[in-house]
Protein backbone atom coordinates (compact mmCIF):
# COMPACT_ATOMS: atom_id res chain seq x y z
CA UNK A 1 0.00 0.00 0.00
CA UNK A 2 2.88 2.38 0.78
CA UNK A 3 4.48 1.77 -2.63
CA UNK A 4 1.12 2.25 -4.33
CA UNK A 5 0.62 5.52 -2.47
CA UNK A 6 3.96 6.63 -3.89
CA UNK A 7 2.74 5.62 -7.33
CA UNK A 8 -0.71 7.21 -7.15
CA UNK A 9 -3.35 7.90 -4.51
CA UNK A 10 -6.01 6.14 -6.60
CA UNK A 11 -3.81 3.05 -6.94
CA UNK A 12 -3.63 2.69 -3.15
CA UNK A 13 -7.39 3.17 -2.81
CA UNK A 14 -8.08 0.70 -5.65
CA UNK A 15 -5.84 -1.93 -4.05
CA UNK A 16 -7.87 -1.51 -0.86
CA UNK A 17 -11.15 -2.04 -2.71
CA UNK A 18 -9.94 -4.73 -5.11
CA UNK A 19 -8.22 -6.60 -2.31
CA UNK A 20 -11.29 -6.58 -0.09
CA UNK A 21 -13.58 -7.66 -2.94
CA UNK A 22 -11.37 -10.64 -3.72
CA UNK A 23 -11.11 -11.43 -0.02
CA UNK A 24 -14.89 -11.85 0.37
CA UNK A 25 -15.03 -15.30 -1.33
CA UNK A 26 -11.43 -16.00 -0.33
CA UNK A 27 -12.30 -15.52 3.35
CA UNK A 28 -14.99 -18.21 3.24
CA UNK A 29 -12.57 -20.77 1.83
CA UNK A 30 -9.77 -19.59 4.12
CA UNK A 31 -11.92 -19.71 7.25
CA UNK A 32 -13.12 -23.22 6.40
CA UNK A 33 -9.73 -24.61 5.37
CA UNK A 34 -7.81 -23.22 8.33
CA UNK A 35 -10.26 -24.70 10.81
CA UNK A 36 -8.13 -27.80 10.29
CA UNK A 37 -5.78 -26.24 12.86
CA UNK A 38 -8.44 -26.86 15.53
CA UNK A 39 -8.60 -30.53 14.52
CA UNK A 40 -4.80 -30.71 14.64
CA UNK A 41 -4.64 -29.08 18.08
CA UNK A 42 -7.35 -31.30 19.56
CA UNK A 43 -5.80 -34.46 18.07
CA UNK A 44 -2.45 -33.33 19.46
CA UNK A 45 -3.93 -32.74 22.91
CA UNK A 46 -5.67 -36.13 22.82
CA UNK A 47 -2.40 -37.88 21.78
CA UNK A 48 -4.04 -39.08 18.54
CA UNK A 49 -1.21 -37.83 16.33
CA UNK A 50 -1.71 -40.35 13.53
CA UNK A 51 -4.94 -38.52 12.72
CA UNK A 52 -3.20 -35.18 12.16
CA UNK A 53 -1.88 -35.88 8.65
CA UNK A 54 -5.22 -37.13 7.28
CA UNK A 55 -7.02 -34.11 8.79
CA UNK A 56 -4.68 -31.69 7.01
CA UNK A 57 -5.07 -33.56 3.71
CA UNK A 58 -8.84 -33.10 3.84
CA UNK A 59 -8.25 -29.36 4.17
CA UNK A 60 -5.80 -29.43 1.25
CA UNK A 61 -8.37 -31.10 -1.03
CA UNK A 62 -10.95 -28.51 -0.06
CA UNK A 63 -8.43 -25.72 -0.72
CA UNK A 64 -7.61 -26.95 -4.23
CA UNK A 65 -11.30 -26.98 -5.14
CA UNK A 66 -11.66 -23.55 -3.56
CA UNK A 67 -8.82 -22.13 -5.63
CA UNK A 68 -10.47 -23.32 -8.84
CA UNK A 69 -13.76 -21.73 -7.80
CA UNK A 70 -11.96 -18.45 -7.06
CA UNK A 71 -10.41 -18.47 -10.53
CA UNK A 72 -13.84 -18.99 -12.10
CA UNK A 73 -15.17 -15.91 -10.26
CA UNK A 74 -12.66 -13.83 -12.25
CA UNK A 75 -14.90 -14.33 -15.29
CA UNK A 76 -17.41 -12.02 -13.58
CA UNK A 77 -14.86 -9.46 -12.38
CA UNK A 78 -15.94 -6.62 -14.66
CA UNK A 79 -19.66 -6.62 -13.71
CA UNK A 80 -18.72 -6.91 -10.03
CA UNK A 81 -16.46 -3.85 -10.24
CA UNK A 82 -19.12 -1.99 -12.23
CA UNK A 83 -21.65 -2.76 -9.48
CA UNK A 84 -19.37 -1.10 -6.91
CA UNK A 85 -19.98 2.17 -8.72
CA UNK A 86 -16.69 3.96 -8.16
CA UNK A 87 -15.15 6.58 -10.44
CA UNK A 88 -14.03 5.06 -13.82
CA UNK A 89 -10.37 5.93 -13.23
CA UNK A 90 -10.47 4.16 -9.86
CA UNK A 91 -12.51 1.25 -11.26
CA UNK A 92 -9.84 0.49 -13.89
CA UNK A 93 -7.25 -0.02 -11.17
CA UNK A 94 -9.70 -2.07 -9.08
CA UNK A 95 -10.49 -4.41 -11.97
CA UNK A 96 -6.83 -5.21 -12.67
CA UNK A 97 -6.00 -5.91 -9.03
CA UNK A 98 -9.20 -7.86 -8.42
CA UNK A 99 -8.79 -10.21 -11.41
CA UNK A 100 -5.18 -11.11 -10.68
CA UNK A 101 -5.92 -11.94 -7.04
CA UNK A 102 -8.84 -14.15 -8.07
CA UNK A 103 -6.84 -16.06 -10.69
CA UNK A 104 -3.96 -16.51 -8.25
CA UNK A 105 -5.92 -17.40 -5.11
CA UNK A 106 -5.17 -21.15 -5.10
CA UNK A 107 -1.63 -21.07 -3.61
CA UNK A 108 -2.80 -18.66 -0.91
CA UNK A 109 -5.58 -20.99 0.26
CA UNK A 110 -3.44 -24.13 0.02
CA UNK A 111 -0.53 -22.56 1.91
CA UNK A 112 -2.93 -21.62 4.73
CA UNK A 113 -4.31 -25.18 4.80
CA UNK A 114 -0.89 -26.85 5.01
CA UNK A 115 0.27 -24.34 7.64
CA UNK A 116 -2.40 -25.81 9.95
CA UNK A 117 -0.07 -28.79 10.43
CA UNK A 118 2.38 -26.47 12.19
CA UNK A 119 -0.06 -23.99 13.71
CA UNK A 120 -2.24 -26.65 15.28
CA UNK A 121 0.77 -28.17 17.04
CA UNK A 122 1.96 -24.82 18.33
CA UNK A 123 4.94 -24.51 15.97
CA UNK A 124 4.26 -20.81 15.61
CA UNK A 125 7.91 -19.76 15.36
CA UNK A 126 8.32 -21.82 12.22
CA UNK A 127 5.17 -20.31 10.76
CA UNK A 128 6.36 -16.84 11.73
CA UNK A 129 9.69 -17.22 9.93
CA UNK A 130 8.03 -18.62 6.83
CA UNK A 131 5.68 -15.64 6.84
CA UNK A 132 8.60 -13.25 7.36
CA UNK A 133 10.31 -14.68 4.27
CA UNK A 134 6.99 -14.55 2.41
CA UNK A 135 6.59 -10.88 3.35
CA UNK A 136 10.14 -10.03 2.29
CA UNK A 137 9.58 -11.72 -1.09
CA UNK A 138 6.34 -9.77 -1.44
CA UNK A 139 7.97 -6.42 -0.58
CA UNK A 140 10.93 -6.93 -2.93
CA UNK A 141 8.68 -8.02 -5.79
CA UNK A 142 6.29 -5.14 -5.04
CA UNK A 143 9.12 -2.66 -5.40
CA UNK A 144 10.46 -4.35 -8.53
CA UNK A 145 7.15 -4.89 -10.32
CA UNK A 146 5.30 -1.71 -9.34
CA UNK A 147 8.12 0.65 -10.35
CA UNK A 148 10.02 -1.50 -12.87
CA UNK A 149 13.30 -1.92 -10.97
CA UNK A 150 15.96 -4.69 -11.18
CA UNK A 151 15.19 -5.30 -14.84
CA UNK A 152 11.50 -6.07 -14.27
CA UNK A 153 8.77 -4.34 -16.29
CA UNK A 154 6.86 -1.47 -14.66
CA UNK A 155 3.43 -3.01 -13.99
CA UNK A 156 1.98 -0.62 -11.42
CA UNK A 157 -0.94 -2.03 -9.47
CA UNK A 158 -0.81 -5.28 -11.48
CA UNK A 159 2.71 -5.80 -10.18
CA UNK A 160 1.47 -5.52 -6.59
CA UNK A 161 -1.10 -8.27 -7.19
CA UNK A 162 1.40 -10.53 -8.98
CA UNK A 163 3.88 -10.12 -6.12
CA UNK A 164 1.20 -11.29 -3.67
CA UNK A 165 0.49 -14.43 -5.72
CA UNK A 166 4.17 -15.33 -6.15
CA UNK A 167 4.98 -14.90 -2.45
CA UNK A 168 2.02 -17.13 -1.51
CA UNK A 169 3.22 -19.81 -3.93
CA UNK A 170 6.70 -19.70 -2.39
CA UNK A 171 5.28 -20.15 1.12
CA UNK A 172 3.09 -23.00 -0.09
CA UNK A 173 6.13 -24.90 -1.39
CA UNK A 174 7.99 -24.47 1.91
CA UNK A 175 5.01 -25.68 3.96
CA UNK A 176 4.63 -28.78 1.78
CA UNK A 177 8.33 -29.64 2.11
CA UNK A 178 8.03 -29.51 5.91
CA UNK A 179 4.71 -31.38 5.92
CA UNK A 180 6.19 -34.28 3.94
CA UNK A 181 9.47 -34.65 5.82
CA UNK A 182 10.20 -38.33 6.67
CA UNK A 183 9.84 -37.72 10.42
CA UNK A 184 6.43 -36.13 9.92
CA UNK A 185 5.28 -38.94 7.63
CA UNK A 186 6.25 -41.38 10.37
CA UNK A 187 4.92 -39.54 13.44
CA UNK A 188 1.85 -37.79 12.01
CA UNK A 189 0.94 -39.99 9.05
CA UNK A 190 1.29 -37.05 6.62
CA UNK A 191 1.73 -39.45 3.70
CA UNK A 192 -1.85 -40.71 4.20
CA UNK A 193 -3.43 -38.61 1.47
CA UNK A 194 -6.54 -40.81 1.10
CA UNK A 195 -9.79 -38.87 0.99
CA UNK A 196 -11.69 -39.58 4.22
CA UNK A 197 -15.38 -38.86 3.74
CA UNK A 198 -16.22 -38.90 7.45
CA UNK A 199 -13.29 -36.73 8.50
CA UNK A 200 -13.81 -34.33 5.60
CA UNK A 201 -17.51 -34.08 6.48
CA UNK A 202 -16.65 -33.25 10.07
CA UNK A 203 -14.22 -30.55 8.91
CA UNK A 204 -17.03 -29.08 6.82
CA UNK A 205 -19.51 -29.32 9.70
CA UNK A 206 -17.37 -27.24 12.03
CA UNK A 207 -15.32 -25.35 9.46
CA UNK A 208 -18.09 -24.00 7.24
CA UNK A 209 -19.71 -21.91 10.02
CA UNK A 210 -16.26 -20.48 10.70
CA UNK A 211 -15.84 -19.75 6.98
CA UNK A 212 -19.31 -18.22 6.66
CA UNK A 213 -18.70 -15.99 9.69
CA UNK A 214 -15.38 -14.83 8.27
CA UNK A 215 -16.85 -14.22 4.81
CA UNK A 216 -19.90 -12.28 5.99
CA UNK A 217 -17.71 -10.25 8.31
CA UNK A 218 -15.53 -9.33 5.33
CA UNK A 219 -18.62 -8.73 3.17
CA UNK A 220 -19.98 -6.27 5.70
CA UNK A 221 -16.61 -4.57 5.87
CA UNK A 222 -16.50 -4.49 2.05
CA UNK A 223 -19.86 -2.74 1.92
CA UNK A 224 -18.52 -0.30 4.50
CA UNK A 225 -15.57 0.48 2.21
CA UNK A 226 -17.89 0.80 -0.81
CA UNK A 227 -19.98 3.33 1.12
CA UNK A 228 -16.88 5.32 2.09
CA UNK A 229 -15.69 5.26 -1.53
CA UNK A 230 -18.92 6.96 -2.57
CA UNK A 231 -18.32 9.95 -0.28
CA UNK A 232 -15.28 11.42 -2.06
CA UNK A 233 -11.77 10.44 -3.14
CA UNK A 234 -10.03 12.14 -0.22
CA UNK A 235 -12.21 10.42 2.40
CA UNK A 236 -11.64 7.08 0.68
CA UNK A 237 -7.86 7.57 0.56
CA UNK A 238 -7.77 8.65 4.22
CA UNK A 239 -9.84 5.62 5.26
CA UNK A 240 -7.61 3.29 3.22
CA UNK A 241 -4.51 4.73 4.89
CA UNK A 242 -6.00 4.39 8.38
CA UNK A 243 -7.02 0.78 7.78
CA UNK A 244 -3.47 0.05 6.68
CA UNK A 245 -2.06 1.77 9.78
CA UNK A 246 -4.46 -0.23 11.93
CA UNK A 247 -2.82 -3.47 10.78
CA UNK A 248 -0.01 -2.56 13.21
CA UNK A 249 -2.41 -3.33 16.05
CA UNK A 250 -4.81 -5.70 14.31
CA UNK A 251 -2.40 -8.23 12.77
CA UNK A 252 -0.53 -9.04 16.01
CA UNK A 253 -3.95 -9.60 17.59
CA UNK A 254 -4.78 -12.09 14.85
CA UNK A 255 -1.60 -13.94 15.77
CA UNK A 256 -2.54 -13.96 19.45
CA UNK A 257 -6.02 -15.13 18.49
CA UNK A 258 -4.65 -18.04 16.48
CA UNK A 259 -2.37 -19.02 19.37
CA UNK A 260 -5.31 -18.85 21.78
CA UNK A 261 -7.45 -21.03 19.53
CA UNK A 262 -4.67 -23.62 19.28
CA UNK A 263 -4.04 -23.75 23.02
CA UNK A 264 -7.76 -23.97 23.76
CA UNK A 265 -8.12 -26.77 21.22
CA UNK A 266 -5.22 -28.68 22.73
CA UNK A 267 -6.65 -28.32 26.24
CA UNK A 268 -10.11 -29.44 25.06
CA UNK A 269 -8.57 -32.44 23.30
CA UNK A 270 -6.78 -33.36 26.52
CA UNK A 271 -10.02 -32.99 28.50
CA UNK A 272 -8.77 -29.94 30.46
CA UNK A 273 -11.21 -27.06 29.83
CA UNK A 274 -10.00 -25.25 32.96
CA UNK A 275 -6.58 -24.89 31.31
CA UNK A 276 -8.29 -23.50 28.22
CA UNK A 277 -10.07 -20.87 30.32
CA UNK A 278 -6.91 -19.82 32.13
CA UNK A 279 -5.00 -19.57 28.84
CA UNK A 280 -7.69 -17.39 27.28
CA UNK A 281 -7.74 -14.90 30.14
CA UNK A 282 -3.93 -14.72 30.10
CA UNK A 283 -3.97 -13.97 26.37
CA UNK A 284 -6.66 -11.32 26.85
CA UNK A 285 -4.63 -9.53 29.53
CA UNK A 286 -1.48 -9.61 27.43
CA UNK A 287 -3.13 -8.32 24.27
CA UNK A 288 -5.10 -5.67 26.14
CA UNK A 289 -1.85 -4.07 27.27
CA UNK A 290 -0.56 -3.99 23.70
CA UNK A 291 -3.78 -2.50 22.34
CA UNK A 292 -3.88 0.23 24.99
CA UNK A 293 -0.35 1.20 23.99
CA UNK A 294 -1.29 1.33 20.30
CA UNK A 295 -4.44 3.32 21.04
CA UNK A 296 -2.40 5.87 22.95
CA UNK A 297 0.00 6.12 20.01
CA UNK A 298 -2.82 6.72 17.53
CA UNK A 299 -4.11 9.59 19.70
CA UNK A 300 -0.83 11.20 20.74
CA UNK A 301 1.46 10.75 17.72
CA UNK A 302 -0.79 10.14 14.69
CA UNK A 303 1.60 11.86 12.27
CA UNK A 304 4.31 9.33 13.08
CA UNK A 305 2.14 6.50 11.74
CA UNK A 306 1.55 8.43 8.51
CA UNK A 307 5.24 9.02 7.76
CA UNK A 308 5.75 5.97 5.49
CA UNK A 309 2.81 7.06 3.34
CA UNK A 310 3.99 10.66 3.17
CA UNK A 311 7.58 9.76 2.25
CA UNK A 312 6.95 9.27 -1.47
CA UNK A 313 3.48 10.72 -1.89
CA UNK A 314 2.42 14.01 -3.41
CA UNK A 315 2.61 16.75 -0.72
CA UNK A 316 -0.67 18.23 -1.95
CA UNK A 317 -2.49 14.91 -1.66
CA UNK A 318 -1.06 14.23 1.81
CA UNK A 319 -2.07 17.66 3.10
CA UNK A 320 -5.67 16.96 2.07
CA UNK A 321 -5.65 13.46 3.57
CA UNK A 322 -3.75 14.09 6.81
CA UNK A 323 -6.38 15.94 8.93
CA UNK A 324 -9.10 13.43 8.03
CA UNK A 325 -6.83 10.46 8.72
CA UNK A 326 -5.87 11.96 12.07
CA UNK A 327 -9.53 12.14 13.10
CA UNK A 328 -10.20 8.59 11.90
CA UNK A 329 -7.31 7.31 14.01
CA UNK A 330 -9.25 8.53 17.06
CA UNK A 331 -12.07 6.17 16.05
CA UNK A 332 -9.56 3.33 15.70
CA UNK A 333 -8.06 4.06 19.11
CA UNK A 334 -11.55 3.86 20.62
CA UNK A 335 -12.52 0.48 19.20
CA UNK A 336 -9.15 -1.28 19.01
CA UNK A 337 -9.16 -1.87 22.78
CA UNK A 338 -12.48 -3.72 22.43
CA UNK A 339 -11.02 -5.60 19.47
CA UNK A 340 -8.92 -7.50 22.01
CA UNK A 341 -12.05 -9.16 23.37
CA UNK A 342 -13.49 -9.63 19.92
CA UNK A 343 -10.46 -11.51 18.60
CA UNK A 344 -9.33 -13.43 21.69
CA UNK A 345 -12.70 -14.66 22.96
CA UNK A 346 -14.05 -15.54 19.50
CA UNK A 347 -10.82 -17.48 18.86
CA UNK A 348 -11.26 -19.38 22.11
CA UNK A 349 -14.87 -20.26 21.26
CA UNK A 350 -13.88 -21.50 17.80
CA UNK A 351 -10.97 -23.45 19.25
CA UNK A 352 -13.45 -25.43 21.31
CA UNK A 353 -15.90 -25.92 18.43
CA UNK A 354 -18.47 -23.20 19.18
CA UNK A 355 -18.40 -21.98 15.58
CA UNK A 356 -22.15 -21.63 15.02
CA UNK A 357 -22.63 -19.12 17.82
CA UNK A 358 -19.76 -17.01 16.50
CA UNK A 359 -21.27 -17.14 13.02
CA UNK A 360 -24.81 -16.15 14.05
CA UNK A 361 -23.72 -13.27 16.29
CA UNK A 362 -21.32 -11.91 13.68
CA UNK A 363 -23.98 -11.96 10.96
CA UNK A 364 -26.67 -10.22 12.99
CA UNK A 365 -24.47 -7.53 14.49
CA UNK A 366 -22.67 -6.91 11.20
CA UNK A 367 -25.86 -5.95 9.42
CA UNK A 368 -27.82 -4.39 12.28
CA UNK A 369 -25.07 -2.24 13.73
CA UNK A 370 -22.63 -1.58 10.88
CA UNK A 371 -23.98 -2.17 7.36
CA UNK A 372 -27.54 -0.80 7.59
CA UNK A 373 -26.62 2.27 9.69
CA UNK A 374 -23.72 3.00 7.31
CA UNK A 375 -26.05 2.86 4.31
CA UNK A 376 -28.50 5.18 6.06
CA UNK A 377 -25.70 7.62 6.85
CA UNK A 378 -24.47 7.68 3.25
CA UNK A 379 -28.00 8.10 1.93
CA UNK A 380 -29.39 10.76 4.26
CA UNK A 381 -26.44 12.68 5.70
CA UNK A 382 -24.15 15.14 3.95
CA UNK A 383 -20.52 16.20 3.69
CA UNK A 384 -17.99 15.02 6.28
CA UNK A 385 -20.74 13.98 8.69
CA UNK A 386 -21.37 10.94 6.50
CA UNK A 387 -17.79 9.74 6.93
CA UNK A 388 -17.78 10.10 10.70
CA UNK A 389 -21.20 8.44 10.99
CA UNK A 390 -20.09 5.28 9.16
CA UNK A 391 -16.93 5.11 11.25
CA UNK A 392 -19.07 5.39 14.38
CA UNK A 393 -21.11 2.42 13.15
CA UNK A 394 -17.92 0.42 12.60
CA UNK A 395 -16.66 1.20 16.10
CA UNK A 396 -20.03 0.25 17.65
CA UNK A 397 -20.02 -3.07 15.78
CA UNK A 398 -16.57 -4.05 17.05
CA UNK A 399 -17.47 -3.12 20.63
CA UNK A 400 -20.76 -5.08 20.54
CA UNK A 401 -19.01 -8.17 19.20
CA UNK A 402 -16.43 -8.05 21.96
CA UNK A 403 -19.07 -7.82 24.70
CA UNK A 404 -21.18 -10.73 23.40
CA UNK A 405 -18.21 -13.03 22.77
CA UNK A 406 -16.96 -12.30 26.28
CA UNK A 407 -20.36 -13.13 27.80
CA UNK A 408 -20.60 -16.36 25.77
CA UNK A 409 -17.16 -17.37 26.97
CA UNK A 410 -18.09 -16.69 30.60
CA UNK A 411 -21.24 -18.83 30.20
CA UNK A 412 -18.94 -21.84 29.69
CA UNK A 413 -21.01 -23.88 27.23
CA UNK A 414 -17.91 -24.28 25.06
CA UNK A 415 -16.28 -26.42 27.77
CA UNK A 416 -18.38 -29.45 26.79
CA UNK A 417 -17.73 -29.15 23.04
CA UNK A 418 -15.28 -31.16 20.95
CA UNK A 419 -14.60 -31.56 17.20
CA UNK A 420 -12.63 -34.83 17.23
CA UNK A 421 -13.62 -38.42 17.98
CA UNK A 422 -14.16 -39.52 21.57
CA UNK A 423 -11.80 -42.45 21.20
CA UNK A 424 -8.82 -43.20 18.93
CA UNK A 425 -9.77 -44.72 15.59
CA UNK A 426 -8.01 -46.87 13.03
CA UNK A 427 -6.43 -45.15 10.01
CA UNK A 428 -8.59 -43.25 7.51
CA UNK A 429 -8.01 -45.82 4.79
CA UNK A 430 -9.95 -48.46 6.75
CA UNK A 431 -13.75 -48.75 6.58
CA UNK A 432 -14.57 -48.09 10.24
CA UNK A 433 -16.28 -44.80 11.04
CA UNK A 434 -15.49 -43.12 14.38
CA UNK A 435 -18.10 -41.78 16.73
CA UNK A 436 -18.38 -38.00 16.82
CA UNK A 437 -19.63 -36.06 19.78
CA UNK A 438 -22.67 -33.96 19.00
CA UNK A 439 -22.18 -30.21 19.22
CA UNK A 440 -24.84 -27.64 19.98
CA UNK A 441 -25.10 -23.88 19.89
N, C-alpha and C positions, 0 to 999 in steps of 0.2 A: 504494500500500500504506500509506503514511503517513496519507493522508486517511482510508482505511478503518479504520486503527487508531484514529484519533480518533473515528470513528463507532461502532465496536464491534469488540472483539477477534475475535469469530466472523466478522465480515465480512472482515477481513484474512486470516484463515485460509482462509475459503471461496474468496476470490479466488486464493489460492495454489493450492488444489486444483482449482478450476474452470478456472483458467488453464492449469495443467499438463495436465489432461485434454484440453482443446481443442487443446493444442499437440502432442499425440501424433500425430494424423493430419496436423495442420498442418505439423509438422516434416518429414514425408516429402515432402510437396509442395514445401515451402520448400527443402529440401536438394537436391531434383531440379532445381527451376526455377533456383535460383541457381548451379548448376554451369555455367550459360551464361557466367558471368564467366570461367571457365577457358578456354572457347572464345574469348571475346573477347580475353583476354590473349595466348593463343597465336597467334591470327590477327594481333593487333597486332604481336607480336614477329616474325612471319614476313612482315610488310608485305603481308598479304592483307586489307586493310581493307574492301574491298567485300563481304567475307563476314560482317562483324560485324553489320550490320543484320539480314540473314536469320537469323543464329543467335539473336539476341535475340527475333525474332518467333516462332520455334519455341517458345521458353520462355514467351512470352506466351500462346500458344494452349494450352499445357499448363496454365498457371496459371488460365486461365478455366475450363477443365474441372475443375480441382482445386477451385476455389471453389464450383462447383455441387455437387460431391460432398460438400464440407464442410457445405454447407447441408442436404443430405439427411440427414447424420448427426444433425442436430438433432432429427429425428423420433424418434430412439432415446435422447434425452438423459435422460429420466426413469429408464428401466431401468438405464442406465449409472451414474447417480448412486446409485441404490438399491444396485447391486452394490458400490459403494465401501464402504458400510456405516457411514458416519459418523452422528453424532447427528442426529436429525430437524431440530433448529433450524439446525445447520450445513448440512445437506443442502439445505434450502430456499434458502439463499444460493448454494450451489454450483450448483444447477440453473439459477437465473436467470442467473448470470454465464456459465456453460457454454453455454447456448442462444444467448445474444446473440453471443458470440464465434464460434460455429459459423455462424450465419446471416450474420454480417458478415465472414467470412474472406476473401472474394474480393479486395477491394481490397488487403489486406495481402500476399497472395501475388503479385498482379500488380505491386504497387509494388516488391517485391523483385526480380521478374524484369526489369522495365525498368531498375532501378538497376544491373543487370549491365553495361549499356552504358557507364556511367560508371566503375563499380568496376573492370571488366576492363581499362580503359585507364589506370587509375591516377588518375582524377579524384576522389580521395578527399575533397578539401576541399569540393567541390561537394556530394558525398553527405553529408558531415558537417553542412554548413549546412542542407541540406534536413531532415536528421534532427533538428537542433536546433529548427527551426521546428515540425516534427512533434511533438516532445516538449513544446514550449511550448503548442501547441494542446491537446495531451492534458492537460497539467497544469491549464490554465485551465478546460477543459471538465470535468475531474474535480471541481475545486473547485465549479464552478457546478452541476453535475448531481447530485453526491453530496449536497451540503448545501442545494441550492435557492437559490443566490445569483444576482444579476444578472437577476432575473425568470424564471429557469428553475425548473421543478418539482423538488422534492426526490425524487430517484430512488434514493438509496442505492447499493447495489452494482450495480444495473442501470445507473446513471449512469456508473459507472467503465467498464463494458464498452462502452457506447455511445460514450463519449469516445475509447476506443481505436479503434473502427471508423471514426469520423469523421476522426480524425487520420491514419489510414492512407489513407483516400480522398483527403484533401488532398495527401498526399505523392505518391500515385499520379498525380494530375493534373499536378503539377509535373514529375515525371519524364517523362511523356508529352510535355509541351510541349517540354522540352529534347531529347528523343529525335527529335522530328519537326521540329526547326529546319531551315531551308533548307540551311545549311552541312552539317549532319549527314546530310541526305538525299543531298547531293551526294558527300560524302567517304566515307560509311560505308554508303550504300545503305539507309538506314533506312525508305525508302518501299517497299521490296521486301517486301511482306507475304505473298507467295505461300507456301503451305504446301510445305515441302521434305521429302519423305518420307525421303530418305537422311540429311539433316542432322538432322532430328528424331529419327530412329532412333539416330543416333550420340549425340545428347544424352541419350537414354534409356539407351543402353548404359553410358555413363560416369556419368550423373547419378543413375540409379536406385540403384546401390550407395551413393552418397553420401547419397541420401534415406533409404534403408533404415537405414543406420548411424545417421543423425541421429534417425530415428524410434524405433529400438529403444533408443538411448541415453536418449531422453526417456521411453520406456515404462518402462525400468528405474528411472529416477529417479522416475517417477510412482508406481510400486509402492513405492518407498522412502518417499515422502511418505504414501501410503495406510497403510503400516505404522506410521509415526510418529503419524498421526492416530488410530490405534487404541490408543495408549498412554494419553494423557489430553489434555485441552484445553490445559493449560498447556505441556506438552512440544511440542504441535503449534504453538502460537502462538510459542513461543521459536524453534523450528526455522524457521518461516516468516519471522520477523524476521531471523534470521541469514542465511538464503538471500538475503534482500533486501539486507542489508548487504554480502554477498559480491559483489554485482553491481558494487560499487566497484572490485574487483580483477578480476573475471571479464570484465565487458563491455569494458574497454580491451584485454584480451587477445584477445577476439574480433576487435576491430578490427585489432590487430597480426597476428592469424592470417590475416584476409582480405587484408591488404596483402602478407603473405608469399606466400600462394597466388597472388596476381596477379603478383608479381615473378618467382616461380618459373615460372609459366606463360609469361610473356613471354620469359624466358631460354630455356626449352625450345623455344618457337616459333622463336626466333632461332638455335637449335642451339648454345647456350652453357650446358650443364649446370653447368660450373664456376662460372659467375656465380650460378646458382641456389643452389648449395651455400654459397657465400660469403655470399649474402644471408640465407639461413636461419640460419646461425650468428650473424650480426650481429643479427638480430631476436631470437634466443634470448638473447643476452647482454643486450640492451637491456631486454627484458621481465623477465628474471630479476631485474635490479636493482629494477624497480618492484615486483615481487611480494615480494621480501624486505622492502622498505619497508612494504608493506601488512601483511605477516605480523607484523612488529614492532609495528605499530600495533594490530592485533587483540589482541596479547598484553599490551601495555603500557598502552593507553588504551581498553579496550573500552567503557567508559561513554560516551565521546565519540561513538562510532558509533551508540549507542542514543538519543542526545538527540532527533533528529527524531521518533522514535516516542513518546518519553515526553512531548513537548511538549503534545499534546492528548489523551493517553490517560488512563484512570482510574489514579490513583496505586496503588490496591490491586492492579489487574491487573499493572501494571509491576513492582511489588515482587515478585510471584510469578514473573514471567517473567525478570527481570534476572539472577539468579544462574545459572539454567540457560543462558540465552543467552551469558553470559560464558564458561562452560565450553565451549559449542559453538564459540565463536570460536577457542578453542585448537585444536580439530580443524581448522577452516578454515585457520588459520595454518600447520598442519603440511602439509596437502595442497596449498595454493595455490601453493607454490613448485614442486612437481612439475607443477602444471597448466600452467606455462610450457611444459614439454616436450610435454605432451599436446596443447596447442593449436597451438603453432608447428610441430612436426614433422609432426603429422597434416595441417595445412594445406599444408605443403610437398609431402607425398606426394600429396594430392588435386590440388594445382596441376599436378603432372606427369601425373596420370592414374592413379595407383595407388589407385583407390577401392575395389577389391575387398578388398585386404589390410586397409585401414582398417575396412571393414565387418565382415569375419570376426573380427578381433581384438576389436573393440568388442562384438560380440554375445557371444562366448564369455566374455570377462572380466566383462561386465556381469552375466551370470547366475551365473557360478561364484563370483565374488568379492563382488558386492554384493547381488543380489536374493535368492538362495537363503540365504546366511548371515543376511541381514536377517530373512527369514521365520522361520528357525530361532530367532533371538534373540527375536522377538516371541512365538513359540509357547512356548518353553521357559524363558525367563528371566522375571524379575519386577522390578517397581518401576523405579527410575531406571536400573538396569543394562541394561534393554532399550534405552533411548534411546542410551546411550553405546556399546552394542554395534553398533547399526545405523550410527551415525556412524563407528565404526571401520571397518566394512565399506566405507562410502562412501570414506573416505580411502585405504584399501588399493586400491580399484578405480582411483582417479585416479592413484595412484603407479605401479601396474602398467602402465596404459595409457602413461604417459609413458616408461617404460623400454623397452617394446616398440616404440613408434613411433620412439624415438631409435635403437635398434638397426637397425630397418628402414631408416631414413634413412642410417645409416652404411654399410649393405651396398651401397647405390648402385644397386640394380636400377631405381629410378625414373628414372635418367638416360637410359635408352633408351626411355622411354615417350613417347607423344604422342597427343593426342586429335583433332588436325586432320589435313587431307589433307597428303600429302607434297609435292604441287605445287599451284600455284594452279589453280583451276577456273573455268569459265565460270559466269555467274550462275545462281541457283537455279531460275529459270523455264525454263531450257533442259533438254533431256532427258539430257545427259551426267551420268554418276555418277562422282564422284571416287574415287580409291583411298584406302583408309584403312589406316593401319598397325595391325597386330595388336598387342593389348596382352595381357600375361599377369600373373598374380599372382606 
